[in-house]
Amino acid sequence: MTESAKDLPARIADVAALEELMSRPSPELVQALERVDGDLMVLGVGGKMGPTLARMAKRAGPGRRVIGVARFSEPGLREQLQQAGVECIAADLQSREALARLPDAPNIVFMAGRKFGSTGSEWLTWAMNAYVPGLVAERFARSRIVAFSTACVYPFVSKETEGAPESMPPTAPSGEYANSCVARERLFEHFSHLHQTPGRLLRLSYAIDMRYGVLHDVAQKVLRGEPIDLSMGHANIIWQGEANDWALRSLAHCTAPTTPLNLSGPRVSIRELACEFSLRLGKAPRFTGYEAETAWLVDCREAFRLFGEPQVGLARMLDWTADWVQRGGASLNKPTHYEARDGKY
């Protein structure tokens, strides 16, 4: 989302304003999608990012058919997307038959997956993160596929480095979730090699929405006087509107076979975030634990080369988040568990 500071609001008034901002396409996205012909289908549109990404795609090309596929278990979501011009199809992506009934689309954004609740039902996590990608890659072998992945496929790296580059092998350090995400990538890679399907594997790290994300988690803890765990002392973050924009622009930068792309913004210190929120909220932060020498950090210089530096800076996100939580703004009540180092979610 390339905007000058004067184009961004000083505060985000409500959920409607938030979702409008996160689905606002940049001129660069409009230009990129002009180079990508055909319908666009978002598989797993019902997640945290899917609705705003689908709306952004439609706003970037009003004449393009944009299709959102999900189970649509959230009341009202299907109707909201349809009002925005997104065609909605209810389908279970674990079903070969349901996938076969979906229309062909030259452009696929794959957003389905499972993280939270993995502990105790690991089989379902592997089904969603590995089996479903195999089915999708086989079904849409002649499409471009931009698939969301995660920075969790990397090992921890030193906090003194730029972060893990795309060339680092995806050897997840621990946990069923992270290892199932490595499998997701390998399945997309396999079918991309087999069919020369162009694609990108987006290793996303912590998109920021006022209702959830690392900033939301830290701000809420400062506001409530709850202890902030410093075990995972650093992370990369990016404004969700910018992550949506870059993900869609990736359709114009697909490779055959598919290749990974780190997708995030600057590295931040959890301790420093808490101190910044303390200044804005007038509450002293409480800490527990100590910063480890390593963290899940990613080197995003290739994304910056393709899309430019992030335009929504940390200070603005801090201001927005502090104002939002102080006013009692909506929360999805879904902690990121950014502090977890054992891979259990």
N, C-alpha and C positions, 0 to 999 in steps of 0.2 A: 504494500500500500504506500505508494510514493506521494506524500503530501507535505506541503510546507507547514511549519508550526502554526501559522495563522489559520490553516484549514481544519485544525484539530480542536475539539472543544476543551474548555478548561475543566469541565466536569461532565460526567455521563449521567443524565437525569434519571433514566429508568431503563427497564429491560428492552423496551421498544427502541430507544435511542442506542443502546448497546448493540443490539442485533443489526440495526441499520448500519452502524459504524463498522462492525466486523464483516459485513457483507458488501461493503462499498468497494468496487473494483478500481484499480489504478489505471491510468492511461496505458501503462506498459502492459498490463494484463489484456486490455482490449486489443492492443496491437498483436500480442503474442497469439491470442486465440484466433485472430484473423488468418494466421498461418496454419491453423489446425482445422481441417474440414470435418464436417459431420456431427452427428448427435453426440451428446456427452451423457454418460450414465454414472451415477454415484452409487456404489454398492456399499450398504451399511450407512445410509444417509441419516439414520436415527440416532447416531451417537452425539457426543458433546460438540464436535466440530462440524459434522455433516450438514446440518440445516443451514448454517451461515455460508458454508462453502458452496452448496447448491444454489442458494439465492445469489451469491456473488457471480457464479457462472452464468446464471440467467441474466443478471443485470449487465454483465460484460458483453453479452451477445443476445439481445432480446429476441432475435429471429431464430436462434438456435434451439433445437429441442433438447431440453435438459430433463433427465429422468432420474428420480430418486427411488432406490429400492431398499426396503427394510421390512421388518415385521409390523412396524407402526403400533407398538404397544403403548406408547405415550399418548394420552388423550389430547386431541386437538392438533397434533403435529402434522398429520397428513393434510388437514384442511388449511393450515397455515402455509405449508409449502405450495399447495395447489393455488392458493390466492396469490402467491408470488410468481406463478407461472411455471412451477416445477411439476412435471407429470409424475405421479406417484404410483408405484406398483408394490403391493404387499407380496413378499416371497420369503421363504426359508432358504437361505443360501447353503444350508447343509444338504439340500435336496437336489440331486441331479435333475429330476423331473422339473422342479421349479426353475432351475437355471436354464434348462432347455427351452422353457416357455418364454423367457425374457427376449425382448427384441435384440437384434444385432445392433451394436453401437461401435463406431470406429474409435471412440475415446472412453476409456474406463478409468474412474478414480475409485480405488479399492480402499475402504475405510473400516471394514468389518474386523472385529477382533475381540479378545477377552483378556482382561487383566485382573481386575478386582474380584475377589471371590475364588481366585485360582486355588488357594490352599484348601484342600478338602474335596475339590472336584477337578483335579488336574486333568482328567480325561477330556472334560469338556473344553478346557483351555487349549489342549492340543488339537482337538477337533476343529475349533474355530480358528486357531492360529496357524495350523499346518494343513489339515485335510481340506478345509474350505478354500484356501489359496490354490491348492492343486486343482480342485474342481473348476474354479474360476479361470485359472490360467489355461486349462484345457478347453473350456467353453469359449473363451474369447481370445483364442490363439491368433486371430487375424486383426486384433485391435491394438491400439496403444494402451498400455496399462501403467498408470502411476499408482503405486501401492504404498500406503503408509506403513512404516516400520517404526523402530524406536532406537534411541541411543543405548538402550539396555542390552543390545546385542554385543556391545563392546566390553572388553575388560575395563576395570578401573584404571585410570591413568593419573600420573602425578599432577597435582594442582599447579605445579610450576610450569606446565607445558601449555601449548595452544589447544590441547585436547586431542582426542583420537581422530586421525584422518580417515578418509574413506578407504585408503589402502591397507589399513590395519585389519587383519582377519577378524571376522565376527565370532569371537570365542567368549560367550557370555560367562561371567564369573560364577554365578550361582542362581538357583531357583528355577522352578518349572516354567514360569512365565517367560523369563528371558530366553531360556533355551528353546521354547516353542516358537519364539519370534525369530530365532536363527533358522529354525525349520521353515517358517513362513517364507523367509527370503530365499532359502535354497530351493523350495518348490517353484517359486516364480522364476528363479534362475534356470532351473531344469527345463521348464517348458519354453522359456525364452530362447535357450540354446536349441531346443528341439525344433521349434517352429520359427525361429528368428523374429519373435514377437518383440517389438520395441517397447521400452519401458524405463521406469526409474523406481528405485526403492528409497523412499524418503525416511531417513532416520531422524525422526522428529524428537526434539527435546523440549518439553514443557511449554506448550502454548498458553498464553495468559488471557483469561476471561475474567471479568469482575466477579463472576459467580463461583469460580474454582481456579485452581492453579497454585503454584508455589507462592506467589505474592499474596493471594487470598488466604492461604493457610497461615503464613507468617503474620499477616496483619491481624487475623482473627485471634491468634494466640497472644499477640501483644495487647490487643484490646481487652481480652478476657483475663490477662495476667497469668496465662498458662505457660509452663516451661517449654522452651524451644530447644529441640534436640539438635546438637551441632555435629552429630556423627558423620553425616554427609554434608560437609561444610560448604560445598560449592555446587553450582548447577548452571546450565545454560537456559535462558528463557527467550521467548519471542512473543510479540503481540499476536493474538490469534488472527486478527484481520490480515496481518502480514503473512502469517503461515498459510492461510487460505489462498492468498494471492500468489505466493511463491509455488504452492503445490499445483495450482492450475496452470501457472506459467511453465511448470515442468513438462507439461504435455508437448510443448514446442522444443524441448531439450531431451527427448527420449533417445536411448541408444539401443542397438540390437547387437548382441544380447543386452539385457537390462543391466544397469549399474547402480550402485548406491549413491546417495547424495545426503550429506548431513544438512539438516534443516533446523536452524535455531538462531539465536542472537548472542548477545554478550554473556560472558561468564559472570556470575554474581556470587558474592559471599553471603551466606545465610545470616551470619552474625551482623554484617553491615546492613543487610535488608532490615533486620529487626531494629537496629539503631536508627535507621532512617524513618521507620514507622513510629518509633518512639517519639521522634521530634514532631511528627505530623499528628499523632494521636494523643500526645501528652501522657503517655503511660511508659513506665520503665520496663524494659524487657527482662524476662527471666530465662536463664540458659541452663541446659543440662548437657553433660558430655563434652567431648573435645573434638575439634576438627581433625579428621584423619588426613594423612598426607596424600591420599588419592580420592578420586570421585569419578562419577560418570560424567565426563566432559567431552565435548566434540569440537573439532576444528571445522569451522564453517566458512573458511575462506573461498572454497569453490562455489558455494551458494552466493556469497557476496560478489564473486566475479560474474556470475550469471545474472543476478538480480539487483545488485547494488547493496550498499550497507542498509541495515534496518533504519527506517525513518521514524518509527515510534520509539523514542528513547526511554531509558530506565526511569529517569526523573518523572517523566509524564505518567508512566504506568504506576509509579509509586503514588503520585498525587491522586490519580483516578481511583486507585484501590483504597487508599486511606479514606477518601471522601465517601466511597461506596459503603465500606464496612461501618464507618462511623454513623452513617444515616440508616443503618440496618437494611441495606440493599439485599436483594434476593441472593440466596446461596443454593447450590445444588447439593450441598452436604455430602460431597464426595472428596474426601482428602486425597491428595496425590500420593501420600506416603513417600515423599521425596527423601526422607531421612533413612529409609530402609536400606541396609547394606547386605542383607541375607537373601534378597530376592523373593521374599514371601509377601504376598499381597492378599 
